[in-house]
Amino acid sequence: MKGSGILVTYPKSGTIWLKAIMFTLVNRKKYVIKENHPLFSKNPHELIPCFEFDLYLHDQIPDPSSIPSPRLFATHLPYFSLPKSVHNSASKLVYLCRNPKDTFVSLWHFINKLRVEKMGSCSLDEAFDMFYKGVSPYGPFWDHILDYWNESKKNSDRILFLTYENMKEESSVHIKRLAEFLGCPFSAEEEESGMVEDILKLCSFNNLSNLEIYKTGKLIYGQESKVYFRRGEIGDWTKFLSPEMVKRLDQITEHKLSGFGLKI
């Protein structure tokens, strides 16, 4: 892979899963999947760092040169907030979008796992109101995905737009598409040997969440690895959202995305 690969997501859209896939994909000639792979001992968030977290949590300026080639990193930043150095570079951007209902439910659970005890839990109604109004460090959900969608239509060689649902339902198809986009396509020999399936099995939600490092490990900034894993299911929102919440999310999604050719 030439240049850098940048994974972009709105929080709780499948970030850790696609980080694992991207890292394994571009480093598959360096690390043998079944023998002491880095994913057995490190969280994907450590293998592909999120630069704004380094800035805000450690008050340091990220140094891309410190990351070994092929360089991979991630961000939740909106497209218009990316630095000019990214806009003007040859970096490949991979955007992963998840449907707003599952994104919201996952985000709500995640927020409550991170809140200190004295703050109490954030109610579903309170969290929904903030999400619906676009109250987030990264801006409104719909603006975030739409900006990257529109840019991917203008420059498909540089920005690949994926959906969580398609990735889950047709994993083999889209991991091949991702490999091609990143400049490291699978050879016929790799496909025949089952390399695609091996990567997907290693990076599966079930496999990662059951590794000891994810059950008991912590990230460098103190968070437990297990807070990043919940269910990873499509349609989990049906267990939590009221009919009124569903109606409001459907209406705002239609209003925001209508006319742009994006269905989520």
Backbone hydrogen bonds, N-H to C=O, Kabsch-Sander energy under -0.5 kcal/mol:
donor,donor_aa,acceptor,acceptor_aa,energy
5,G,71,R,-2.6
6,I,92,K,-3.2
7,L,5,G,-0.5
7,L,73,F,-2.3
8,V,6,I,-0.5
8,V,94,V,-3.2
9,T,75,T,-1.6
10,Y,96,L,-0.6
13,S,10,Y,-0.6
18,L,14,G,-2.2
19,K,15,T,-2.4
20,A,16,I,-1.9
21,I,17,W,-1.9
22,M,18,L,-2.9
23,F,19,K,-2.7
24,T,20,A,-2.2
25,L,21,I,-2.7
26,V,22,M,-2.4
27,N,23,F,-1.4
28,R,25,L,-1.0
30,K,27,N,-1.2
31,Y,27,N,-2.3
35,E,32,V,-1.5
40,F,37,H,-2.5
41,S,38,P,-1.5
42,K,38,P,-2.1
46,E,43,N,-2.1
47,L,43,N,-1.5
48,I,44,P,-2.4
51,F,49,P,-0.7
51,F,74,A,-1.2
53,F,50,C,-1.0
54,D,50,C,-1.3
55,L,51,F,-2.0
56,Y,52,E,-2.5
57,L,53,F,-2.8
58,H,54,D,-1.4
59,D,55,L,-1.1
60,Q,54,D,-1.0
66,S,63,D,-2.1
67,I,64,P,-1.7
71,R,3,G,-0.6
73,F,5,G,-2.2
74,A,49,P,-2.6
75,T,7,L,-2.2
81,S,78,P,-1.3
82,L,78,P,-0.6
82,L,79,Y,-1.2
86,V,83,P,-1.3
87,H,83,P,-1.8
88,N,84,K,-2.7
89,S,86,V,-1.2
92,K,4,S,-2.7
93,L,158,R,-3.0
94,V,6,I,-3.1
95,Y,93,L,-0.6
95,Y,160,L,-3.2
96,L,8,V,-2.2
96,L,94,V,-0.5
97,C,95,Y,-0.6
97,C,162,L,-2.7
103,T,99,N,-2.3
104,F,100,P,-2.4
105,V,101,K,-2.2
106,S,102,D,-2.4
107,L,103,T,-2.4
108,W,104,F,-2.7
109,H,105,V,-2.1
110,F,106,S,-2.2
111,I,107,L,-2.7
112,N,108,W,-1.8
113,K,109,H,-1.5
114,L,110,F,-1.5
115,R,111,I,-1.5
119,M,116,V,-1.5
120,G,116,V,-0.6
120,G,117,E,-1.3
123,S,121,S,-0.6
127,A,123,S,-2.6
128,F,124,L,-2.6
129,D,125,D,-2.2
130,M,126,E,-1.7
131,F,127,A,-2.5
132,Y,128,F,-3.0
133,K,129,D,-1.8
134,G,130,M,-0.6
134,G,131,F,-1.0
135,V,130,M,-2.9
136,S,134,G,-1.1
139,G,136,S,-1.8
144,H,140,P,-2.1
145,I,141,F,-2.2
146,L,142,W,-2.1
147,D,143,D,-2.2
148,Y,144,H,-1.4
149,W,145,I,-2.4
150,N,146,L,-2.8
151,E,147,D,-2.0
152,S,148,Y,-2.2
153,K,149,W,-1.5
154,K,150,N,-1.3
155,N,151,E,-2.2
158,R,155,N,-1.3
159,I,155,N,-2.0
160,L,93,L,-2.9
161,F,159,I,-0.6
162,L,95,Y,-3.5
162,L,160,L,-0.6
164,Y,97,C,-3.4
167,M,163,T,-2.3
168,K,164,Y,-2.3
169,E,165,E,-2.3
170,E,166,N,-2.7
171,S,168,K,-0.5
174,H,170,E,-2.1
175,I,171,S,-2.3
176,K,172,S,-1.6
177,R,173,V,-1.6
178,L,174,H,-2.3
179,A,175,I,-2.4
180,E,176,K,-2.3
181,F,177,R,-2.2
182,L,178,L,-2.2
183,G,180,E,-1.1
184,C,179,A,-2.7
191,E,187,S,-2.3
192,E,188,A,-2.4
193,S,189,E,-1.8
194,G,190,E,-0.5
194,G,191,E,-1.0
195,M,190,E,-2.5
198,D,194,G,-2.4
199,I,195,M,-2.3
200,L,196,V,-2.1
201,K,197,E,-2.3
202,L,198,D,-2.5
203,C,199,I,-2.4
204,S,201,K,-0.9
208,L,204,S,-2.7
209,S,205,F,-2.4
210,N,206,N,-0.8
210,N,207,N,-0.6
211,L,207,N,-0.5
211,L,208,L,-1.4
214,Y,211,L,-1.0
215,K,211,L,-1.1
216,T,212,E,-2.4
217,G,212,E,-0.5
217,G,213,I,-1.2
219,L,223,Q,-3.2
222,G,219,L,-2.1
225,S,217,G,-2.7
227,V,224,E,-1.3
228,Y,225,S,-1.7
229,F,226,K,-1.5
235,G,233,E,-0.5
236,D,233,E,-0.6
238,T,235,G,-1.6
239,K,236,D,-1.8
240,F,237,W,-1.9
241,L,237,W,-2.4
246,V,242,S,-2.4
247,K,243,P,-2.3
248,R,244,E,-2.3
249,L,245,M,-2.5
250,D,246,V,-2.6
251,Q,247,K,-2.3
252,I,248,R,-2.4
253,T,249,L,-2.1
254,E,250,D,-2.2
255,H,251,Q,-2.4
256,K,252,I,-2.7
257,L,253,T,-2.3
258,S,254,E,-1.6
260,F,257,L,-2.0
262,L,257,L,-0.6
263,K,261,G,-0.6
